[in-house]
Amino acid sequence: MSEAYIEDFLQKVESGLQEAQQHMLEEKALHNSSVVVSDGNGCVLEIPAKKILTQSKF
């Protein structure tokens, strides 16, 4: 496999993961659910999906 092929494949996988994450957040927001995330320091936070959607745009 060429390096260009691998890079293209990885880009497609990353794009698909971002799309799936967006759909998951939208579905959770429709049901007023929260999402469990890390704060980057090892602590776990539960944040409403609607808040995440309003603060970040993919």
PyMOL Python script that loads the backbone (N, CA, C, O; Angstrom):
from pymol import cmd

cmd.read_pdbstr("""\
ATOM      1  N   MET A   1       0.838  -1.189   0.000  1.00  0.00           N
ATOM      2  CA  MET A   1       0.000   0.000   0.000  1.00  0.00           C
ATOM      3  C   MET A   1       0.874   1.240   0.000  1.00  0.00           C
ATOM      4  O   MET A   1       1.888   1.313   0.695  1.00  0.00           O
ATOM      5  N   SER A   2       0.467   2.188  -0.776  1.00  0.00           N
ATOM      6  CA  SER A   2       1.233   3.429  -0.835  1.00  0.00           C
ATOM      7  C   SER A   2       0.871   4.330   0.342  1.00  0.00           C
ATOM      8  O   SER A   2      -0.186   4.183   0.957  1.00  0.00           O
ATOM      9  N   GLU A   3       1.748   5.239   0.631  1.00  0.00           N
ATOM     10  CA  GLU A   3       1.517   6.178   1.730  1.00  0.00           C
ATOM     11  C   GLU A   3       0.310   7.068   1.449  1.00  0.00           C
ATOM     12  O   GLU A   3      -0.447   7.402   2.360  1.00  0.00           O
ATOM     13  N   ALA A   4       0.134   7.450   0.187  1.00  0.00           N
ATOM     14  CA  ALA A   4      -1.013   8.294  -0.190  1.00  0.00           C
ATOM     15  C   ALA A   4      -2.325   7.551   0.050  1.00  0.00           C
ATOM     16  O   ALA A   4      -3.301   8.145   0.509  1.00  0.00           O
ATOM     17  N   TYR A   5      -2.351   6.266  -0.255  1.00  0.00           N
ATOM     18  CA  TYR A   5      -3.554   5.455  -0.041  1.00  0.00           C
ATOM     19  C   TYR A   5      -3.888   5.375   1.448  1.00  0.00           C
ATOM     20  O   TYR A   5      -5.045   5.513   1.843  1.00  0.00           O
ATOM     21  N   ILE A   6      -2.863   5.151   2.263  1.00  0.00           N
ATOM     22  CA  ILE A   6      -3.066   5.051   3.714  1.00  0.00           C
ATOM     23  C   ILE A   6      -3.562   6.380   4.267  1.00  0.00           C
ATOM     24  O   ILE A   6      -4.481   6.402   5.086  1.00  0.00           O
ATOM     25  N   GLU A   7      -2.968   7.487   3.833  1.00  0.00           N
ATOM     26  CA  GLU A   7      -3.394   8.814   4.289  1.00  0.00           C
ATOM     27  C   GLU A   7      -4.841   9.080   3.903  1.00  0.00           C
ATOM     28  O   GLU A   7      -5.608   9.612   4.706  1.00  0.00           O
ATOM     29  N   ASP A   8      -5.222   8.717   2.684  1.00  0.00           N
ATOM     30  CA  ASP A   8      -6.593   8.891   2.223  1.00  0.00           C
ATOM     31  C   ASP A   8      -7.556   8.052   3.064  1.00  0.00           C
ATOM     32  O   ASP A   8      -8.627   8.519   3.449  1.00  0.00           O
ATOM     33  N   PHE A   9      -7.164   6.817   3.341  1.00  0.00           N
ATOM     34  CA  PHE A   9      -7.993   5.929   4.153  1.00  0.00           C
ATOM     35  C   PHE A   9      -8.186   6.502   5.563  1.00  0.00           C
ATOM     36  O   PHE A   9      -9.305   6.534   6.076  1.00  0.00           O
ATOM     37  N   LEU A  10      -7.106   6.947   6.176  1.00  0.00           N
ATOM     38  CA  LEU A  10      -7.194   7.509   7.525  1.00  0.00           C
ATOM     39  C   LEU A  10      -8.058   8.765   7.555  1.00  0.00           C
ATOM     40  O   LEU A  10      -8.792   8.988   8.517  1.00  0.00           O
ATOM     41  N   GLN A  11      -7.977   9.583   6.513  1.00  0.00           N
ATOM     42  CA  GLN A  11      -8.800  10.784   6.423  1.00  0.00           C
ATOM     43  C   GLN A  11     -10.277  10.416   6.351  1.00  0.00           C
ATOM     44  O   GLN A  11     -11.113  11.054   6.991  1.00  0.00           O
ATOM     45  N   LYS A  12     -10.597   9.378   5.567  1.00  0.00           N
ATOM     46  CA  LYS A  12     -11.982   8.932   5.455  1.00  0.00           C
ATOM     47  C   LYS A  12     -12.500   8.385   6.777  1.00  0.00           C
ATOM     48  O   LYS A  12     -13.648   8.636   7.144  1.00  0.00           O
ATOM     49  N   VAL A  13     -11.664   7.640   7.498  1.00  0.00           N
ATOM     50  CA  VAL A  13     -12.058   7.102   8.799  1.00  0.00           C
ATOM     51  C   VAL A  13     -12.314   8.245   9.778  1.00  0.00           C
ATOM     52  O   VAL A  13     -13.324   8.245  10.481  1.00  0.00           O
ATOM     53  N   GLU A  14     -11.410   9.211   9.826  1.00  0.00           N
ATOM     54  CA  GLU A  14     -11.570  10.352  10.728  1.00  0.00           C
ATOM     55  C   GLU A  14     -12.836  11.146  10.403  1.00  0.00           C
ATOM     56  O   GLU A  14     -13.562  11.563  11.305  1.00  0.00           O
ATOM     57  N   SER A  15     -13.089  11.347   9.138  1.00  0.00           N
ATOM     58  CA  SER A  15     -14.284  12.065   8.710  1.00  0.00           C
ATOM     59  C   SER A  15     -15.546  11.306   9.135  1.00  0.00           C
ATOM     60  O   SER A  15     -16.507  11.911   9.611  1.00  0.00           O
ATOM     61  N   GLY A  16     -15.539  10.006   8.963  1.00  0.00           N
ATOM     62  CA  GLY A  16     -16.681   9.187   9.365  1.00  0.00           C
ATOM     63  C   GLY A  16     -16.912   9.222  10.863  1.00  0.00           C
ATOM     64  O   GLY A  16     -18.057   9.254  11.312  1.00  0.00           O
ATOM     65  N   LEU A  17     -15.837   9.215  11.644  1.00  0.00           N
ATOM     66  CA  LEU A  17     -15.964   9.282  13.098  1.00  0.00           C
ATOM     67  C   LEU A  17     -16.536  10.624  13.546  1.00  0.00           C
ATOM     68  O   LEU A  17     -17.359  10.677  14.460  1.00  0.00           O
ATOM     69  N   GLN A  18     -16.103  11.698  12.909  1.00  0.00           N
ATOM     70  CA  GLN A  18     -16.628  13.022  13.245  1.00  0.00           C
ATOM     71  C   GLN A  18     -18.116  13.113  12.903  1.00  0.00           C
ATOM     72  O   GLN A  18     -18.897  13.686  13.662  1.00  0.00           O
ATOM     73  N   GLU A  19     -18.498  12.554  11.775  1.00  0.00           N
ATOM     74  CA  GLU A  19     -19.904  12.561  11.382  1.00  0.00           C
ATOM     75  C   GLU A  19     -20.747  11.743  12.361  1.00  0.00           C
ATOM     76  O   GLU A  19     -21.842  12.161  12.739  1.00  0.00           O
ATOM     77  N   ALA A  20     -20.241  10.586  12.768  1.00  0.00           N
ATOM     78  CA  ALA A  20     -20.963   9.740  13.727  1.00  0.00           C
ATOM     79  C   ALA A  20     -21.097  10.441  15.080  1.00  0.00           C
ATOM     80  O   ALA A  20     -22.142  10.356  15.724  1.00  0.00           O
ATOM     81  N   GLN A  21     -20.040  11.134  15.508  1.00  0.00           N
ATOM     82  CA  GLN A  21     -20.087  11.868  16.765  1.00  0.00           C
ATOM     83  C   GLN A  21     -21.131  12.984  16.702  1.00  0.00           C
ATOM     84  O   GLN A  21     -21.875  13.199  17.659  1.00  0.00           O
ATOM     85  N   GLN A  22     -21.183  13.683  15.586  1.00  0.00           N
ATOM     86  CA  GLN A  22     -22.163  14.752  15.413  1.00  0.00           C
ATOM     87  C   GLN A  22     -23.580  14.198  15.488  1.00  0.00           C
ATOM     88  O   GLN A  22     -24.440  14.774  16.154  1.00  0.00           O
ATOM     89  N   HIS A  23     -23.824  13.086  14.809  1.00  0.00           N
ATOM     90  CA  HIS A  23     -25.159  12.474  14.830  1.00  0.00           C
ATOM     91  C   HIS A  23     -25.532  11.999  16.233  1.00  0.00           C
ATOM     92  O   HIS A  23     -26.684  12.127  16.648  1.00  0.00           O
ATOM     93  N   MET A  24     -24.561  11.452  16.961  1.00  0.00           N
ATOM     94  CA  MET A  24     -24.808  10.997  18.327  1.00  0.00           C
ATOM     95  C   MET A  24     -25.181  12.178  19.223  1.00  0.00           C
ATOM     96  O   MET A  24     -26.112  12.088  20.023  1.00  0.00           O
ATOM     97  N   LEU A  25     -24.452  13.281  19.086  1.00  0.00           N
ATOM     98  CA  LEU A  25     -24.758  14.463  19.894  1.00  0.00           C
ATOM     99  C   LEU A  25     -26.143  15.012  19.573  1.00  0.00           C
ATOM    100  O   LEU A  25     -26.884  15.402  20.476  1.00  0.00           O
ATOM    101  N   GLU A  26     -26.493  15.044  18.292  1.00  0.00           N
ATOM    102  CA  GLU A  26     -27.812  15.538  17.895  1.00  0.00           C
ATOM    103  C   GLU A  26     -28.916  14.648  18.451  1.00  0.00           C
ATOM    104  O   GLU A  26     -29.938  15.148  18.921  1.00  0.00           O
ATOM    105  N   GLU A  27     -28.720  13.345  18.402  1.00  0.00           N
ATOM    106  CA  GLU A  27     -29.720  12.404  18.929  1.00  0.00           C
ATOM    107  C   GLU A  27     -29.866  12.568  20.443  1.00  0.00           C
ATOM    108  O   GLU A  27     -30.982  12.585  20.963  1.00  0.00           O
ATOM    109  N   LYS A  28     -28.747  12.689  21.141  1.00  0.00           N
ATOM    110  CA  LYS A  28     -28.795  12.887  22.595  1.00  0.00           C
ATOM    111  C   LYS A  28     -29.467  14.215  22.940  1.00  0.00           C
ATOM    112  O   LYS A  28     -30.218  14.294  23.912  1.00  0.00           O
ATOM    113  N   ALA A  29     -29.202  15.256  22.154  1.00  0.00           N
ATOM    114  CA  ALA A  29     -29.807  16.563  22.402  1.00  0.00           C
ATOM    115  C   ALA A  29     -31.318  16.502  22.213  1.00  0.00           C
ATOM    116  O   ALA A  29     -32.061  17.140  22.958  1.00  0.00           O
ATOM    117  N   LEU A  30     -31.775  15.740  21.227  1.00  0.00           N
ATOM    118  CA  LEU A  30     -33.217  15.595  21.005  1.00  0.00           C
ATOM    119  C   LEU A  30     -33.924  14.992  22.218  1.00  0.00           C
ATOM    120  O   LEU A  30     -35.086  15.293  22.489  1.00  0.00           O
ATOM    121  N   HIS A  31     -33.205  14.139  22.937  1.00  0.00           N
ATOM    122  CA  HIS A  31     -33.784  13.457  24.098  1.00  0.00           C
ATOM    123  C   HIS A  31     -33.362  14.106  25.419  1.00  0.00           C
ATOM    124  O   HIS A  31     -33.550  13.530  26.490  1.00  0.00           O
ATOM    125  N   ASN A  32     -32.795  15.303  25.331  1.00  0.00           N
ATOM    126  CA  ASN A  32     -32.329  16.026  26.521  1.00  0.00           C
ATOM    127  C   ASN A  32     -31.411  15.173  27.391  1.00  0.00           C
ATOM    128  O   ASN A  32     -31.509  15.188  28.618  1.00  0.00           O
ATOM    129  N   SER A  33     -30.518  14.430  26.740  1.00  0.00           N
ATOM    130  CA  SER A  33     -29.585  13.566  27.449  1.00  0.00           C
ATOM    131  C   SER A  33     -28.242  14.263  27.624  1.00  0.00           C
ATOM    132  O   SER A  33     -27.942  15.262  26.970  1.00  0.00           O
ATOM    133  N   SER A  34     -27.456  13.707  28.521  1.00  0.00           N
ATOM    134  CA  SER A  34     -26.111  14.216  28.766  1.00  0.00           C
ATOM    135  C   SER A  34     -25.091  13.276  28.144  1.00  0.00           C
ATOM    136  O   SER A  34     -25.390  12.128  27.813  1.00  0.00           O
ATOM    137  N   VAL A  35     -23.881  13.796  27.997  1.00  0.00           N
ATOM    138  CA  VAL A  35     -22.765  13.035  27.454  1.00  0.00           C
ATOM    139  C   VAL A  35     -21.665  13.040  28.509  1.00  0.00           C
ATOM    140  O   VAL A  35     -21.380  14.073  29.114  1.00  0.00           O
ATOM    141  N   VAL A  36     -21.053  11.889  28.724  1.00  0.00           N
ATOM    142  CA  VAL A  36     -19.955  11.777  29.682  1.00  0.00           C
ATOM    143  C   VAL A  36     -18.655  12.048  28.936  1.00  0.00           C
ATOM    144  O   VAL A  36     -18.352  11.394  27.938  1.00  0.00           O
ATOM    145  N   VAL A  37     -17.889  13.020  29.432  1.00  0.00           N
ATOM    146  CA  VAL A  37     -16.629  13.408  28.797  1.00  0.00           C
ATOM    147  C   VAL A  37     -15.551  13.571  29.862  1.00  0.00           C
ATOM    148  O   VAL A  37     -15.839  13.653  31.056  1.00  0.00           O
ATOM    149  N   SER A  38     -14.321  13.615  29.406  1.00  0.00           N
ATOM    150  CA  SER A  38     -13.194  13.863  30.302  1.00  0.00           C
ATOM    151  C   SER A  38     -12.855  15.352  30.268  1.00  0.00           C
ATOM    152  O   SER A  38     -13.006  16.007  29.237  1.00  0.00           O
ATOM    153  N   ASP A  39     -12.401  15.875  31.389  1.00  0.00           N
ATOM    154  CA  ASP A  39     -12.001  17.283  31.427  1.00  0.00           C
ATOM    155  C   ASP A  39     -10.540  17.467  31.036  1.00  0.00           C
ATOM    156  O   ASP A  39     -10.034  18.589  31.036  1.00  0.00           O
ATOM    157  N   GLY A  40      -9.864  16.377  30.705  1.00  0.00           N
ATOM    158  CA  GLY A  40      -8.462  16.454  30.324  1.00  0.00           C
ATOM    159  C   GLY A  40      -7.514  16.242  31.486  1.00  0.00           C
ATOM    160  O   GLY A  40      -6.312  16.064  31.287  1.00  0.00           O
ATOM    161  N   ASN A  41      -8.045  16.260  32.700  1.00  0.00           N
ATOM    162  CA  ASN A  41      -7.234  16.056  33.895  1.00  0.00           C
ATOM    163  C   ASN A  41      -7.581  14.754  34.601  1.00  0.00           C
ATOM    164  O   ASN A  41      -7.179  14.536  35.744  1.00  0.00           O
ATOM    165  N   GLY A  42      -8.322  13.892  33.923  1.00  0.00           N
ATOM    166  CA  GLY A  42      -8.687  12.608  34.504  1.00  0.00           C
ATOM    167  C   GLY A  42     -10.025  12.601  35.209  1.00  0.00           C
ATOM    168  O   GLY A  42     -10.467  11.557  35.690  1.00  0.00           O
ATOM    169  N   CYS A  43     -10.672  13.741  35.277  1.00  0.00           N
ATOM    170  CA  CYS A  43     -11.994  13.810  35.904  1.00  0.00           C
ATOM    171  C   CYS A  43     -13.073  13.600  34.842  1.00  0.00           C
ATOM    172  O   CYS A  43     -12.913  13.986  33.684  1.00  0.00           O
ATOM    173  N   VAL A  44     -14.159  12.988  35.258  1.00  0.00           N
ATOM    174  CA  VAL A  44     -15.270  12.713  34.361  1.00  0.00           C
ATOM    175  C   VAL A  44     -16.361  13.748  34.587  1.00  0.00           C
ATOM    176  O   VAL A  44     -16.730  14.034  35.726  1.00  0.00           O
ATOM    177  N   LEU A  45     -16.875  14.307  33.502  1.00  0.00           N
ATOM    178  CA  LEU A  45     -17.945  15.296  33.571  1.00  0.00           C
ATOM    179  C   LEU A  45     -19.148  14.793  32.799  1.00  0.00           C
ATOM    180  O   LEU A  45     -19.002  14.090  31.798  1.00  0.00           O
ATOM    181  N   GLU A  46     -20.315  15.145  33.253  1.00  0.00           N
ATOM    182  CA  GLU A  46     -21.540  14.834  32.531  1.00  0.00           C
ATOM    183  C   GLU A  46     -22.127  16.158  32.059  1.00  0.00           C
ATOM    184  O   GLU A  46     -22.563  16.977  32.869  1.00  0.00           O
ATOM    185  N   ILE A  47     -22.137  16.363  30.747  1.00  0.00           N
ATOM    186  CA  ILE A  47     -22.541  17.642  30.172  1.00  0.00           C
ATOM    187  C   ILE A  47     -23.740  17.422  29.253  1.00  0.00           C
ATOM    188  O   ILE A  47     -23.755  16.464  28.480  1.00  0.00           O
ATOM    189  N   PRO A  48     -24.749  18.297  29.328  1.00  0.00           N
ATOM    190  CA  PRO A  48     -25.883  18.162  28.411  1.00  0.00           C
ATOM    191  C   PRO A  48     -25.416  18.263  26.953  1.00  0.00           C
ATOM    192  O   PRO A  48     -24.609  19.125  26.606  1.00  0.00           O
ATOM    193  N   ALA A  49     -25.931  17.379  26.122  1.00  0.00           N
ATOM    194  CA  ALA A  49     -25.542  17.355  24.708  1.00  0.00           C
ATOM    195  C   ALA A  49     -25.863  18.678  24.020  1.00  0.00           C
ATOM    196  O   ALA A  49     -25.114  19.121  23.150  1.00  0.00           O
ATOM    197  N   LYS A  50     -26.969  19.308  24.404  1.00  0.00           N
ATOM    198  CA  LYS A  50     -27.329  20.585  23.797  1.00  0.00           C
ATOM    199  C   LYS A  50     -26.251  21.640  24.040  1.00  0.00           C
ATOM    200  O   LYS A  50     -25.969  22.455  23.161  1.00  0.00           O
ATOM    201  N   LYS A  51     -25.654  21.626  25.221  1.00  0.00           N
ATOM    202  CA  LYS A  51     -24.606  22.593  25.543  1.00  0.00           C
ATOM    203  C   LYS A  51     -23.374  22.365  24.673  1.00  0.00           C
ATOM    204  O   LYS A  51     -22.757  23.320  24.201  1.00  0.00           O
ATOM    205  N   ILE A  52     -23.018  21.106  24.461  1.00  0.00           N
ATOM    206  CA  ILE A  52     -21.876  20.789  23.613  1.00  0.00           C
ATOM    207  C   ILE A  52     -22.136  21.249  22.188  1.00  0.00           C
ATOM    208  O   ILE A  52     -21.254  21.818  21.546  1.00  0.00           O
ATOM    209  N   LEU A  53     -23.340  21.006  21.692  1.00  0.00           N
ATOM    210  CA  LEU A  53     -23.681  21.388  20.312  1.00  0.00           C
ATOM    211  C   LEU A  53     -23.634  22.892  20.119  1.00  0.00           C
ATOM    212  O   LEU A  53     -23.198  23.368  19.071  1.00  0.00           O
ATOM    213  N   THR A  54     -24.077  23.650  21.120  1.00  0.00           N
ATOM    214  CA  THR A  54     -24.091  25.097  20.972  1.00  0.00           C
ATOM    215  C   THR A  54     -22.698  25.709  21.090  1.00  0.00           C
ATOM    216  O   THR A  54     -22.436  26.772  20.526  1.00  0.00           O
ATOM    217  N   GLN A  55     -21.803  25.041  21.824  1.00  0.00           N
ATOM    218  CA  GLN A  55     -20.460  25.588  22.029  1.00  0.00           C
ATOM    219  C   GLN A  55     -19.474  25.206  20.943  1.00  0.00           C
ATOM    220  O   GLN A  55     -18.497  25.921  20.721  1.00  0.00           O
ATOM    221  N   SER A  56     -19.708  24.096  20.264  1.00  0.00           N
ATOM    222  CA  SER A  56     -18.745  23.668  19.246  1.00  0.00           C
ATOM    223  C   SER A  56     -19.451  23.309  17.961  1.00  0.00           C
ATOM    224  O   SER A  56     -20.487  22.645  17.970  1.00  0.00           O
ATOM    225  N   LYS A  57     -18.897  23.741  16.884  1.00  0.00           N
ATOM    226  CA  LYS A  57     -19.417  23.398  15.565  1.00  0.00           C
ATOM    227  C   LYS A  57     -18.375  22.587  14.847  1.00  0.00           C
ATOM    228  O   LYS A  57     -17.208  22.975  14.794  1.00  0.00           O
ATOM    229  N   PHE A  58     -18.779  21.466  14.293  1.00  0.00           N
ATOM    230  CA  PHE A  58     -17.854  20.567  13.599  1.00  0.00           C
ATOM    231  C   PHE A  58     -17.561  21.080  12.234  1.00  0.00           C
ATOM    232  O   PHE A  58     -16.800  20.460  11.491  1.00  0.00           O
TER     233      PHE A  58
END
""", "prot")
cmd.dss("prot")
cmd.show_as("cartoon", "prot")
cmd.util.cbc("prot")
cmd.orient("prot")
